[in-house]
Amino acid sequence: MLDRAVIEKFLNEEFDDLDLKIPADISRSALVETFCHYTEDDYYEWLKDNFKSFFDHGNPDWDRIRNKIKPFKEQ
């Protein structure tokens, strides 16, 4: 779940950069919540796609994965 305060800050900055104004009939909190749901739905699909790719659709190449792990073990 996304941090709503972080998302609100992000949206504020992006809106400022683009000089966008939220219409009067849309509350900031409703916009933040809706954007979070939109992003979370997309994020979940992105995670599923990456899982399939990383683990080769259920047939993982463990040697390749070990090679991916090596740089993080050395930290």
URWOQUI-V752006 format. One record per backbone hydrogen bond with DSSP energy under -0.5 kcal/mol. CO is the residue of the C=O (numbers start at 0). NH is the residue of the N-H. E is the energy in kcal/mol with one decimal. If there is no record, write none. Layout:
((CO	NH	E) (CO	NH	E))
This chain:
((1	3	-0.8) (2	6	-2.3) (3	7	-2.7) (4	8	-2.2) (5	9	-2.5) (6	10	-3.0) (7	11	-2.6) (8	12	-2.3) (9	13	-2.6) (10	14	-3.0) (11	15	-2.4) (12	16	-2.6) (13	17	-1.9) (14	18	-0.6) (14	19	-2.8) (15	18	-0.8) (22	25	-2.0) (26	30	-2.3) (27	31	-2.8) (28	32	-2.5) (29	33	-2.4) (30	34	-2.6) (31	35	-2.4) (32	36	-2.3) (33	37	-2.5) (34	38	-2.6) (35	39	-3.1) (36	40	-2.5) (37	41	-1.9) (38	42	-2.9) (39	43	-2.3) (40	44	-1.6) (41	45	-2.4) (42	46	-2.6) (43	47	-2.3) (44	48	-2.4) (45	49	-2.4) (46	50	-2.6) (47	51	-2.3) (48	52	-2.1) (49	53	-3.3) (50	54	-2.6) (51	56	-3.2) (52	55	-1.3) (54	57	-1.2) (54	58	-0.9) (55	58	-1.3) (59	61	-1.0) (60	64	-2.0) (61	65	-2.7) (62	66	-2.0) (63	67	-1.6) (64	68	-2.0) (65	69	-1.9) (66	70	-0.6) (68	71	-1.4) (68	72	-1.6) (69	73	-1.4) (71	74	-0.6))
